[in-house]
Amino acid sequence: MRAVELKGPGIESLALVERPVPEPGPGEVVLRMRAASLNYRDLTTIRGVRPGVRYPAVPLSDGCGEVVAAGAGVSRVSVGDRVAPSFFPEWISGPPPPEAKDRALGSPLDGCLQEYLRIGEQGVTRAPEHLSDEEVASLPCAALTAWRALVVEGGARPGERVLVQGTGGVSIFALQFAKLLGCEVVLTSSSDEKLERGAELGADHRINYRSDPDWPARVREATGGRGVEHALDVGGAGSLRRCLECTAPGGHVGVIGVLGGAEEPIPIRLLMYNNVRLTGITVGSRSDFEQMCRAIELHRLRPQISHVFAFDDYLQALELMQRGGHFGKICIRFGP
């Protein structure tokens, strides 16, 4: 089978190689991969920014595949089922187990940029039937991160206000889920064109943070001075404090990304006086994933796919993510 291996840090260290097709052990399944999707985490892993990568490594945490072989004792899925592998294959339910961060697909475990993937049966979830392979591949990290921030940890309810930063995968899913829940959404971006596309998905208020650097004041204006009950911070350094500035008393901030850096002084008085709840969000459990997939099926939600590349064009997909030229998810298709 063909696989893409990361031999060392840097995109130039990626190479297309041949590997033997894996055989399933007891409790394991083998998936023939149909599609994969990119996350910013994949880019930092390939660049060598993320610690703990074991070379050679197969990148990309997210995918969609068909079960083509099952080992002894497998009962959750059957050969022929279309499934999505979990970002953390061993996190089944409840809070994340301490070892979960050391058992993620795409690093340190081999990821989805290979034609066949061996994985424990506990680490897969049946795909929503109405979605394409690429749409299913977009769910395990980006969609589940947004779902957990808003629903599992945030407890978002109809009529509440949600701040969504940017138009990447997590952010667009957050916008879609917030509208599904009946929430009012404030969307920020540096691109007026992307803000207009966000309006088509239901964003109620749109703010260009590049042309209006005092965007927290605009968020408060848009919400009648109160602020938002839910904020999803994808920037980290440089944006977390500003998210706190526009969060309503008793509100919740899901800390999701570190696009601007990983170190940010926390304004303790702002947290205390506004009784703001701050939660670190690292994807979610299989139980959360299954709940999210049921909601997606019930509401016939369709993920926003920005671009689809052929397997052989994986470098073009990574280059597009590097320059931020996407709206929603970037996917890679296996086969014709």
N, C-alpha and C positions, 0 to 999 in steps of 0.2 A: 504494500500500500504506500501511497505518497503521504508525506508529512512534512511540515515546516518546522525546522529546528532552530532554536536560538543558541548559537555556539558561544556567545559572550555578549557583553553589553553593547548596544547600538544596533540600529536597523540594518547596517551593513553586515552584521553578524548573522542575519537570517539566511537559511539555506533550505532548498527543497531537497529532501532525501527520500530514500526507500527504506521502509521498515517492514518486518513481518506482520501479517494480520494477527492481532492478539486472540488468544483463546480464553474463554471465561472459566474462572475457578468457581468453587462452591459459593453460592450467594451472589455471583456476579453476572452481568450481562455484557454483551458486545453490541455497540451501536454502529450502524453504517451512517456516517454523518451526512446530512442533507444540506445543512446551512450553518453558518456561524455568524456572530455579530461582534462588533468592536466596542470596547469601553475605554475610557481614559486610563483606567488602571492598566489595561493591556499595554498602552503606549509607555507608561512609566516603567513597567516591567521590562519591556524591550530596550528602553533607553538605559537601563541599569540603575535607575533612581531608586527602585524598590529593593530593600534588602532581602536576603534569603533565597535568591534565585539559584537553582542548582543546574548547571550547564552539563550537557545540552538539555534544553527545555522546549516543550511544545507550547506555544502561547495560545491565548484567547480562552476565556472562561466560559463563554456562552455559546450554546449551539442547539440544534434540533437534529435528532437522528431516529432511525428505525431499529428496533431490536431485531438482530439477525441471529443471535445465539444466546443461550441461557445456560448457566451452570446448575449443578445439583442444588436442589432446595429452593430455587427461585419460584416465588408465588405471586409477587406484587404485579408483575407485568408478564406478557407473553411475546413470543416471536411474532413479528408483524406490527406490534404496537409502535406508534409514533410518540416519542417522549422528548422532554428537555432535561438535561442533566442539571443538578443543583450546583450553584456556585460553591457551597460548602456541602459536599456529599454526605457528611456524617452529622450535620446539624439537623435533627429531625423535628424537634419542637422545643418550646420554652425558651429560656435565655440561652445565649451561645455558650457551648461548653468551652472550657479554657483552651483546649487543643484545636478548636475550630479554625483559628487564624492560620494554623500551620498545616491545614488540610484543604486548601482551596484549589480549584481547577485553574490552570493557566499559570501557576506558580504558588507553591512548590510542586503540586501535582501537574502532570502533563495535561494540556488543555485540548481545545476542540479543533485546532488547525491541523487536523489529520483525518484521513478518510475513514478510519475506524477507531472507536474509543471504548476501552474496557473500564467498567465502573461498577460499584456495588449496586445491587437492586434497590437499596434504600435511598440511593442518591439520584433517582430519576422520578419525574412526574409526567403523567399522560398529558399530551398537548391538547389545548382547546381545538375542537374539530373544525371550526369555521376559519381558522387562521392558516395562512400559508407557512411554508417551512421557514422563510426568512422572518416572518412575524413572530413565530414561536421562538426562534433563536434570539430575538430581542428581549425576551422576558426575564431570564434567570437573574441578571444583575440589575440592570437599569430599572425595569418595571418593579421588581420586588423591593428595591431600595426606596423608590417613591411610595409604594404601597405601605411599607412598614413605617415610614416616617409620618405619613398622613393618617393611616387607619389604625395600625397596630399600636404604635407609640403615641400618636397625636390624638386619636379618637375624634377625628374631624366629623362635624355634623352639618346638616343643611343650614345655609344662611351664614355660616362662618366665612371669614376672609382668609385667603391663602396668598402668601408671597412666593413666587416662583422666579428663580434667577436663571436667565439664559435659556437657550433653546437646544441644548444637547439632549441625550437620551433620557436621563433621569428627569430633567426638567420638563420635557414634553409629556412624559408619562404622568408626572405630578399634575400638570395642567389638565390632562384628560381625566385622571381619577378625581381631581377636585370638582370638575364639572359633573362627573357622574354622581358625586355625593351631594350635589346641589349647593356648592360653595361659590363665593365670589372670588375671582382670581385677579391678582395684580402681577403682571409679567414684566420683567426687566430684560433688556438686551442692548447691545451696542449697535444693532442694525435695525433701521426702520423697516426694511423689507421683511426681516424675520418677525418683527413685532406685528406686522400686518398679517403674516401667516398665522401667528398666534391668535390673532383676533378671529380668524376663520375657525379655530378650534374652540373658541368661546372665551378667550381672555377678556375680562371686563374692563381692565385698565392697563395701559401699556406705557412704559417709561423707558426712554433711551438714557442709560446711565452715563454714556460718553458725552452726549450733548448737554446733559443736566446732571453734573456731579453730585448735587445735593438731592439725590434720589430718595433718601429716607423721608425728607420733608414732603416730597411729592406723594410717597406712599401714604403718609398720614393725611394729606389733603384728600386723596382719593377715597379714604376710608372714614371721612368725616372727623378726622382728628384722633380717632381711637387707636388706629393701628390694626395689625392683622393678628388673628388668633393662631395662625400657623405660618412659619417661615421655614423654607428649605434652603440652607446655606451650602452652596457648592464651591465657594471661593476660599474659605478658610481665612488666612491672613489677609487683612485689608477689607474683608466683607462681613465677617462674623459680628464685629462690634456694630456695624451699620444695620445688620439684620436685627440686632437687639434693640436698636434705637427706634425701629418701626414696628416692634411687637407689642401687642396690647397687654394690659395687665392680666396676669394669669395665663398668658399665651405659651406656645410651645415652639422651640427652634430645633429642627432636626439638622445636626451637623453631618454633612454628607461628603464633602469634597475638600480638597486642598489645592485647587487650581492656582491660587495666589500665594501658597506657602502653608506650612504646617504649624507655625508659631504665631500666636496672636494674644496680646494681653486682654484679659477678660475684665470688663467693668463691673466689679462686684456690686457696687451700689445700684447699678441699673438692674442687675439680676434680682437683688433683694427687694428693692422698692416696688418693682413691677411683678414680683412673684413669678418670674419667667422660668419655665422648665426647659432645660438644655439636655438633649439626648444625642449621643453619638450613634450614628446609624451605619452598620456594616452589613448590607444586604439583609438576609433573613433566613428563617428556617424553612424546611420542606413543608411543614404544616401551614406557614404563612403563604408559601407559594401556591399550595393547593387551594387555599381560601381565595387568593387573588385570581387564580384561573377560573374558579367557579363564577366570580363576579364578572370577569371578562366574557365568559360564555353567555351568562344571563343577559348582559347588556349589549352583546355583539360588538364590543369595543374592538377597534382595529388600530394596532400600533402604527406610528408614523415612521415609515421607512424612507430614508433620505436617498441612499444610493445602494445599488447591489452590484458587486464585482464577482467575476469568475474566480475560481480557486487560484488559477495561475496568475491572477492580477492582484494578489494580496498586498503587494508593496504599494500599489496605487491606492488601495483602501486605507493603508496606514498613513500615507502622505496626505490624503484628504483630511483625516482626523487631525494630523499635526497642524494643518493650516486653518482648522475650524470652519471648513466650508460646508458643513452639513446642518440640516434641520431635522432632528430626530436621530434615527439609528442608521449606521453604516453596516451593511451585511456582505457576507461572502457566500456564494452559492457553490455547492459541490455538484459536479455532473452537469448535464445539459439543462 
